[in-house]
């Protein structure tokens, strides 16, 4: 094997093909030795030199060197074939040929071609050479490299041969591994020469923290652009997303190879968290008084976890591996404490400080502090071995190392490399302490975490240990929030106090916008507007998921569960109707179709037989009916823009809603009276729910959840932010779906299909389409269920039942003739009163018209004193439920009304968000994007322009 070298002392070298017996065969009269070629017939080595402008040849040992052509321009590539030599020339932009012995008979093969580099001559009669590696790769597991007498087996960079000298090890036994933002690299310490190798991992956006599972060799890393934690085998063949939800800048990472867990520091969520190595059973270690946690290290034998926090109150802390006994060990003389590493033998903590430009050390209690190195540049992460300290530095763009016993013996492992982040030194064959949790996970149902004396059973986020148990966790919290995140369903426990969110492991969620639940059956229902389906999921077994409504669904924008009759209601904005079905999706029936413009949010009060919904048509309104769609009443018609997020205060008998246009939250009683604005300013609200005297609502723009106490009402606080989305929200609690009774609760009211409650009686209803496999539907119950005069069935206050609230009797043949006669008399009396009322109304209308005419006449006279605003109309699209923003300020909100709707003319359904002035609308419209200011002043009431992007 021959090669040319352009170094300070140009030369041409030779070695065996296995790298042995390296020798310099020529080093004189060379400037830029470029192309090399071998004449196998004559055993000659040809070469061209771009500096001396010559083409020469010599024997394989460097003897008998001869120049055959002088005065070339700038030769680069070279080859020999038969009796001729071929070369490329940069200056002449050509490929030339000449006699290989004399250099004569020169001719141009290719002319006027720029960027010519190497050249090779191919011909089919070229001699085939056989060698010892031909047969079964010489018996080598990886590389078979020839030498003049035999061959040598070799391995990839940094990997050693086993004792049989033919088989390679699985990888280096000692190595440095470091994150380089867009890739992860490895440097073997099994050899004296330190060469980095880019590991064959999938595309990486911004790898920041990493570690290796010493048991399996798998690599774990965090990506702060994708906000994921990934794992992969070193060969890149087995890649897994370990944690993909509810992450916001995971800066630190460490793997507990013994305890089979992974810990990470999340600077955005201000948490230290732990999970099983597969990402399941996620648990919060620390969340209070954390600002910017970063470096992480653990000592399994001691049962301790350490971390740095470089926020405003800089500190180094520790806790048990189970999160207990948290304490601050270093709080003074800290600038930006970054990376952290432990000396497990001497029980000392080492850390780098990027602001003080130092490496420091102390014992596990924070005492005996020592300055190790100073005057560094911008150290970020460090790692220790018994002999050396390694650290990455942003400013010097290098990976440095020094001897621990002689810190002046500093040198660079790598330099001139940007983006150096975390670093670890791995001893793959290092013996590991026994796992104290044993083979049965310590008897723990979920997490078994080490502490200095033994272990503790811990539960996933939001769950607690069962009563009178130290090992078994709850299956679900007693009370919690469910949030439609668009690409998933989020959960926040209301019992643990930390308000940490997790994404439920439900597969195939693409466009979850609205949701509801059935508490006693542990069912979750949600509408997916991307797939146009309604799904039901068992919250105790997330694999038990099924689509219950999949046909004739265009835009399900509201969903509500009647947990007493076990019916499901939903609105369809595009089809302009409200439907009902059983909670398994059967017995589907159109309930309300007339005079629906843009139906949206739904909520039911099964005990009162009320169904409430919002309508975003012009003007927007909130309506109420019985659960069978009768006794329909408009209860709110004025002062609302985009009413959404309906919820009920059962204790105080109030209906609440959020207004996405007016940015406030209001309430009325069930008849539309006693109206109040209870949250004067709630920016970008979408979903709204109530639990235990607290209101919770979502901010679709900031992807956050807020909380406000009902009584006394004093501002609000952010419960959770940085969600992947924040649309509908429900408080799941037994108190929200209290056990109650109505006719439909008892054997479905005797109905064959649908039982719909109507406050004092009920109706049996049939689905719009009969199923031939089902029994024939009847609107008469098999057995009539009579009302129970329980206290909870009576009206709570007088105005809940108005004159028209009594539903018509369903089963006419069950009434006596006397009763029918009595009803006819009542009807006659009602007709008389209606006629009298109608006359009064007509008189009032005439008076009002006269008043309006006079006002209009006076206004017209003053027209010149007013400034009219030009008509405007702007349209932008959004994909429900994702909202993205980019735009400019607009006119005050009081002069504009908006409308969300769906544009079905586009193949991919996107929402259309329109803003029009209250003045006359022109035929032309301009395309723009509204952006609500995320922190606008409540008094300003200004709308900014926003782009609502389409998500496929």
DAKA-V688553 format. One record per pair of residues at least 6 apart in sequence whose C-alpha atoms are under 6 Angstrom apart, sorted by the first residue. I is the first residue (numbers start at 1). J is the second residue. D is the distance in whole Angstrom. If there is no record, write none. Layout:
I:J:D + I:J:D
//
This chain:
1:14:6 + 1:15:5 + 1:16:6 + 1:17:5 + 2:13:6 + 2:14:4 + 3:12:6 + 3:13:5 + 4:11:6 + 4:12:4 + 4:33:6 + 5:11:5 + 6:32:6 + 10:30:6 + 11:26:6 + 11:27:4 + 12:25:6 + 12:26:5 + 13:23:6 + 13:24:4 + 13:25:6 + 14:22:6 + 14:23:5 + 15:21:5 + 15:22:4 + 16:147:5 + 17:145:6 + 17:146:5 + 17:147:6 + 18:145:5 + 18:146:6 + 25:61:6 + 25:62:5 + 26:62:6 + 31:51:5 + 32:49:5 + 32:50:5 + 32:51:5 + 33:49:4 + 34:48:6 + 34:49:6 + 34:76:5 + 35:47:6 + 35:48:6 + 35:76:6 + 35:77:5 + 35:78:5 + 36:46:6 + 36:47:4 + 36:78:6 + 37:45:6 + 37:46:5 + 37:78:6 + 37:79:5 + 38:44:6 + 38:45:5 + 44:58:6 + 44:59:5 + 45:57:5 + 45:58:5 + 46:56:6 + 46:57:4 + 47:55:6 + 47:56:5 + 48:54:6 + 48:55:4 + 50:74:5 + 50:75:5 + 53:71:5 + 53:72:5 + 54:69:6 + 54:70:5 + 54:72:6 + 55:68:6 + 55:69:5 + 56:66:5 + 56:67:4 + 56:68:6 + 57:65:6 + 57:66:6 + 58:64:5 + 58:65:4 + 68:102:6 + 68:103:5 + 69:103:5 + 73:91:6 + 74:89:5 + 74:90:5 + 74:91:6 + 75:88:6 + 75:89:4 + 76:88:6 + 76:89:6 + 77:87:5 + 77:88:5 + 77:117:6 + 77:118:4 + 77:119:5 + 78:86:6 + 78:87:4 + 78:119:6 + 79:85:6 + 79:86:5 + 79:120:6 + 83:100:6 + 84:98:6 + 84:99:5 + 84:100:5 + 85:97:6 + 85:98:5 + 85:100:5 + 86:96:6 + 86:97:4 + 87:95:6 + 87:96:5 + 88:94:6 + 88:95:5 + 93:112:5 + 93:113:5 + 93:114:5 + 94:110:5 + 94:111:4 + 94:112:6 + 94:113:6 + 95:109:5 + 95:110:5 + 96:107:6 + 96:108:5 + 96:109:5 + 97:106:6 + 97:107:5 + 98:104:6 + 98:105:5 + 98:106:4 + 133:144:6 + 137:144:6 + 140:153:5 + 140:166:5 + 141:167:5 + 142:155:6 + 143:153:6 + 143:154:5 + 143:155:6 + 144:152:6 + 144:153:5 + 145:151:5 + 145:152:5 + 153:166:5 + 155:168:6 + 158:172:6 + 158:188:5 + 159:171:5 + 159:172:5 + 160:168:6 + 160:169:6 + 161:167:6 + 161:168:4 + 162:168:6 + 172:188:6 + 173:427:6 + 173:428:5 + 174:189:5 + 174:190:6 + 174:426:6 + 174:427:5 + 175:187:5 + 175:188:4 + 175:189:5 + 175:425:6 + 175:426:5 + 176:186:6 + 176:187:5 + 176:424:6 + 176:425:5 + 177:185:6 + 177:186:4 + 177:423:6 + 177:424:5 + 178:184:6 + 178:185:6 + 178:422:6 + 178:423:4 + 179:207:6 + 179:208:6 + 179:421:5 + 179:422:5 + 180:419:5 + 180:420:5 + 180:421:6 + 181:206:4 + 181:207:4 + 181:419:6 + 182:204:5 + 182:205:5 + 182:206:5 + 184:199:6 + 185:197:5 + 185:198:4 + 185:199:6 + 186:196:5 + 186:197:5 + 187:195:6 + 187:196:5 + 200:235:6 + 200:236:5 + 201:236:5 + 206:223:5 + 206:224:6 + 206:225:6 + 207:222:6 + 207:223:5 + 208:222:6 + 208:421:6 + 209:221:6 + 209:222:5 + 209:252:5 + 209:253:6 + 209:422:5 + 210:220:5 + 210:221:4 + 210:253:6 + 211:220:5 + 211:254:6 + 212:218:6 + 212:219:5 + 212:220:6 + 213:257:5 + 214:257:6 + 214:428:6 + 218:232:5 + 218:233:5 + 219:231:5 + 219:232:5 + 220:230:6 + 220:231:4 + 221:229:6 + 221:230:5 + 222:228:6 + 222:229:4 + 224:249:5 + 227:247:6 + 227:248:6 + 228:243:6 + 228:244:5 + 229:242:5 + 229:243:5 + 230:240:6 + 230:241:5 + 230:242:5 + 231:239:6 + 231:240:5 + 232:238:5 + 232:239:4 + 242:278:6 + 242:279:5 + 243:279:5 + 248:268:5 + 248:269:6 + 249:266:6 + 249:267:6 + 249:268:5 + 250:265:6 + 250:266:4 + 251:265:6 + 251:266:6 + 251:294:5 + 252:264:5 + 252:265:5 + 252:294:5 + 252:295:5 + 252:296:6 + 253:263:6 + 253:264:4 + 254:263:5 + 255:262:4 + 256:262:6 + 258:435:6 + 259:435:6 + 260:277:6 + 261:275:6 + 261:276:4 + 261:277:5 + 262:274:6 + 262:275:6 + 262:277:5 + 263:273:6 + 263:274:4 + 264:272:6 + 264:273:5 + 265:271:6 + 265:272:5 + 265:293:6 + 265:294:6 + 267:292:5 + 267:293:5 + 270:290:5 + 270:291:5 + 271:286:6 + 271:287:5 + 272:285:5 + 272:286:5 + 273:283:6 + 273:284:5 + 273:285:5 + 274:282:6 + 274:283:5 + 275:281:5 + 275:282:4 + 281:460:5 + 282:460:5 + 282:461:6 + 283:460:5 + 283:461:5 + 285:323:5 + 291:311:5 + 292:309:5 + 292:310:6 + 292:311:5 + 293:308:6 + 293:309:4 + 294:308:6 + 295:307:5 + 295:308:5 + 295:338:6 + 295:339:4 + 295:340:5 + 296:306:6 + 296:307:5 + 296:340:6 + 297:306:5 + 297:341:6 + 298:304:6 + 298:305:4 + 302:452:5 + 303:320:6 + 303:321:6 + 303:450:5 + 303:451:4 + 303:452:4 + 304:319:6 + 304:320:4 + 304:321:5 + 305:318:5 + 305:319:5 + 305:320:6 + 305:321:5 + 306:317:6 + 306:318:4 + 307:316:6 + 307:317:5 + 308:316:4 + 308:337:6 + 309:315:5 + 310:336:5 + 310:337:5 + 315:330:6 + 315:331:5 + 316:328:6 + 316:329:6 + 316:330:5 + 317:327:6 + 317:328:4 + 317:329:5 + 318:326:6 + 318:327:6 + 319:325:5 + 319:326:4 + 320:451:5 + 321:450:5 + 321:451:6 + 322:449:5 + 329:365:6 + 329:366:4 + 330:366:6 + 335:355:5 + 335:356:6 + 336:353:5 + 336:354:5 + 336:355:5 + 337:352:6 + 337:353:4 + 338:352:6 + 338:353:6 + 338:380:6 + 339:351:6 + 339:352:6 + 339:380:6 + 339:381:4 + 339:382:6 + 340:350:6 + 340:351:4 + 341:350:5 + 341:383:6 + 342:348:6 + 342:349:5 + 342:350:6 + 348:362:6 + 348:363:4 + 348:364:6 + 349:361:5 + 349:362:5 + 349:363:6 + 350:360:6 + 350:361:4 + 351:359:6 + 351:360:6 + 352:358:6 + 352:359:4 + 354:378:5 + 354:379:5 + 357:374:6 + 357:375:6 + 357:376:5 + 357:377:6 + 358:373:5 + 358:374:4 + 359:372:5 + 359:373:5 + 360:370:6 + 360:371:5 + 360:372:5 + 361:369:5 + 361:370:5 + 362:368:5 + 362:369:4 + 377:395:6 + 378:393:5 + 378:394:5 + 378:395:5 + 379:392:6 + 379:393:4 + 380:392:6 + 380:393:6 + 381:391:6 + 381:392:6 + 381:422:5 + 382:390:5 + 382:391:4 + 383:390:5 + 383:424:5 + 387:403:6 + 387:404:6 + 388:402:6 + 388:403:4 + 388:404:5 + 389:401:5 + 389:402:5 + 390:400:6 + 390:401:4 + 391:399:6 + 391:400:5 + 392:399:5 + 392:420:6 + 397:415:6 + 397:416:5 + 397:417:5 + 397:418:5 + 398:414:5 + 398:415:4 + 399:412:6 + 399:413:5 + 399:414:5 + 400:411:6 + 400:412:4 + 400:413:6 + 401:410:6 + 401:411:6 + 402:409:5 + 402:410:4 + 403:409:6 + 444:457:5 + 444:471:5 + 445:472:5 + 446:459:6 + 447:457:6 + 447:458:5 + 448:456:6 + 448:457:5 + 449:455:5 + 449:456:5 + 457:471:5 + 459:473:6 + 462:493:5 + 463:474:6 + 463:477:5 + 464:473:6 + 464:474:6 + 465:472:6 + 465:473:4 + 465:474:6 + 466:472:6 + 466:473:5 + 466:474:5 + 479:494:5 + 479:732:6 + 479:733:5 + 480:492:6 + 480:493:4 + 480:494:5 + 480:731:6 + 480:732:5 + 481:491:5 + 481:492:5 + 481:730:6 + 481:731:5 + 481:732:6 + 482:490:6 + 482:491:5 + 482:729:6 + 482:730:5 + 483:489:6 + 483:490:5 + 483:728:6 + 483:729:4 + 484:512:5 + 484:513:5 + 484:727:5 + 484:728:5 + 485:724:6 + 485:725:4 + 485:726:5 + 486:511:5 + 486:512:4 + 486:513:6 + 486:725:6 + 486:881:6 + 487:509:5 + 487:510:5 + 487:511:6 + 488:509:5 + 489:503:6 + 489:504:6 + 490:502:6 + 490:503:4 + 490:504:6 + 491:501:5 + 491:502:5 + 492:499:6 + 492:500:6 + 492:501:5 + 506:542:6 + 511:528:5 + 511:529:5 + 511:530:5 + 512:527:6 + 512:528:5 + 513:727:6 + 513:881:6 + 514:526:6 + 514:527:6 + 514:558:6 + 514:728:5 + 515:525:5 + 515:526:4 + 516:525:5 + 516:560:6 + 517:523:5 + 517:524:4 + 517:525:6 + 518:563:6 + 522:539:5 + 523:537:6 + 523:538:5 + 523:539:6 + 524:536:6 + 524:537:5 + 525:535:6 + 525:536:5 + 526:534:6 + 526:535:6 + 527:533:6 + 527:534:4 + 529:555:6 + 532:553:6 + 532:554:6 + 533:549:6 + 533:550:5 + 534:547:6 + 534:548:6 + 534:549:5 + 535:546:6 + 535:547:4 + 535:548:6 + 536:545:6 + 536:546:6 + 537:544:6 + 537:545:4 + 538:544:5 + 548:584:6 + 548:585:5 + 549:585:6 + 555:572:5 + 555:573:5 + 555:574:6 + 556:571:6 + 556:572:4 + 557:571:6 + 557:600:5 + 558:570:5 + 558:571:5 + 558:600:5 + 558:601:4 + 558:602:5 + 559:569:6 + 559:570:4 + 559:602:6 + 560:569:5 + 560:602:6 + 560:603:5 + 561:568:5 + 562:606:6 + 564:745:5 + 565:744:5 + 565:745:5 + 566:583:6 + 567:581:6 + 567:582:4 + 567:583:5 + 568:580:5 + 568:581:5 + 568:582:6 + 568:583:5 + 569:579:6 + 569:580:4 + 570:578:6 + 570:579:6 + 571:577:6 + 571:578:4 + 573:598:5 + 573:599:5 + 576:596:6 + 577:592:6 + 577:593:5 + 578:591:6 + 578:592:5 + 579:589:6 + 579:590:4 + 579:591:5 + 580:588:6 + 580:589:5 + 581:587:5 + 581:588:4 + 587:767:5 + 588:767:5 + 589:767:5 + 589:768:5 + 591:629:6 + 592:629:6 + 597:617:5 + 598:615:5 + 598:616:5 + 598:617:5 + 599:614:6 + 599:615:4 + 600:614:5 + 600:615:6 + 601:613:5 + 601:614:5 + 601:644:5 + 601:645:6 + 602:612:6 + 602:613:5 + 603:612:5 + 603:646:6 + 604:610:6 + 604:611:5 + 608:759:6 + 609:626:5 + 609:627:5 + 609:757:6 + 609:758:5 + 609:759:5 + 610:625:6 + 610:626:5 + 610:627:6 + 611:624:6 + 611:625:5 + 611:626:6 + 611:627:5 + 612:623:6 + 612:624:4 + 613:622:6 + 613:623:5 + 614:621:6 + 614:622:4 + 615:621:5 + 616:642:6 + 621:636:5 + 621:637:5 + 622:635:6 + 622:636:5 + 623:633:6 + 623:634:4 + 623:635:5 + 624:632:6 + 624:633:5 + 625:631:5 + 625:632:4 + 626:758:5 + 627:756:6 + 627:757:6 + 628:756:5 + 635:671:6 + 635:672:4 + 636:672:6 + 641:661:5 + 642:659:5 + 642:660:5 + 642:661:5 + 643:658:6 + 643:659:4 + 644:657:6 + 644:658:5 + 645:657:5 + 645:658:6 + 645:686:6 + 645:687:4 + 645:688:5 + 646:656:6 + 646:657:5 + 647:656:5 + 647:689:5 + 648:654:6 + 648:655:5 + 648:656:6 + 654:668:6 + 654:669:4 + 655:667:5 + 655:668:5 + 655:669:6 + 656:666:6 + 656:667:4 + 657:665:6 + 657:666:6 + 658:664:6 + 658:665:4 + 660:684:6 + 660:685:5 + 663:681:6 + 663:682:5 + 663:683:5 + 664:679:6 + 664:680:5 + 664:681:5 + 664:682:5 + 665:677:6 + 665:678:6 + 665:679:5 + 666:676:6 + 666:677:4 + 666:678:5 + 667:675:6 + 667:676:5 + 668:674:5 + 668:675:4 + 681:938:6 + 684:699:5 + 684:700:6 + 685:698:6 + 685:699:5 + 686:698:6 + 686:727:6 + 687:697:5 + 687:698:5 + 687:727:6 + 687:728:4 + 687:729:5 + 688:696:6 + 688:697:4 + 688:729:6 + 689:695:6 + 689:696:5 + 689:730:5 + 689:731:6 + 690:696:6 + 693:710:5 + 694:708:6 + 694:709:4 + 694:710:5 + 695:707:5 + 695:708:5 + 696:706:6 + 696:707:5 + 697:705:6 + 697:706:5 + 698:704:6 + 698:705:5 + 698:726:6 + 700:726:5 + 700:727:6 + 703:722:6 + 703:723:5 + 703:725:5 + 703:726:5 + 704:720:6 + 704:721:4 + 705:719:5 + 705:720:5 + 706:717:6 + 706:718:4 + 706:719:5 + 707:716:5 + 707:717:5 + 708:716:4 + 743:749:5 + 743:785:6 + 744:755:6 + 748:755:6 + 749:785:6 + 750:781:5 + 750:782:5 + 750:783:5 + 751:764:5 + 751:781:5 + 752:777:6 + 754:764:6 + 754:765:5 + 755:763:6 + 755:764:5 + 756:762:6 + 756:763:5 + 764:779:5 + 765:779:5 + 766:777:6 + 871:919:6 + 871:920:6 + 871:921:5 + 871:922:6 + 872:916:6 + 872:917:6 + 873:915:6 + 873:916:5 + 873:925:5 + 874:914:6 + 874:915:6 + 874:925:6 + 874:926:5 + 874:927:5 + 874:928:6 + 875:913:6 + 875:914:5 + 875:927:5 + 876:912:6 + 876:913:5 + 876:929:6 + 877:911:5 + 877:912:4 + 877:913:6 + 877:948:6 + 878:910:6 + 878:911:5 + 878:948:4 + 878:949:5 + 878:950:5 + 879:910:5 + 879:911:5 + 879:949:6 + 879:950:4 + 879:951:6 + 883:948:5 + 884:947:6 + 884:948:5 + 884:949:6 + 885:931:5 + 885:946:5 + 885:947:5 + 886:931:6 + 886:946:5 + 886:947:6 + 887:929:6 + 887:930:6 + 887:931:5 + 887:945:5 + 887:946:5 + 888:944:5 + 888:945:5 + 889:944:4 + 889:945:6 + 890:943:6 + 890:944:5 + 892:942:5 + 893:941:6 + 893:942:6 + 893:943:6 + 896:916:6 + 896:917:5 + 897:915:6 + 897:916:6 + 898:914:5 + 898:915:4 + 899:913:6 + 899:914:5 + 900:912:6 + 900:913:5 + 901:911:5 + 901:912:5 + 902:910:6 + 902:911:4 + 902:912:5 + 903:910:6 + 903:911:6 + 903:912:6 + 910:950:6 + 929:945:5 + 929:946:4 + 929:947:4 + 930:944:5 + 930:945:2 + 930:946:3 + 930:947:6 + 931:944:4 + 931:945:4 + 931:946:3 + 932:943:6 + 932:944:5
//
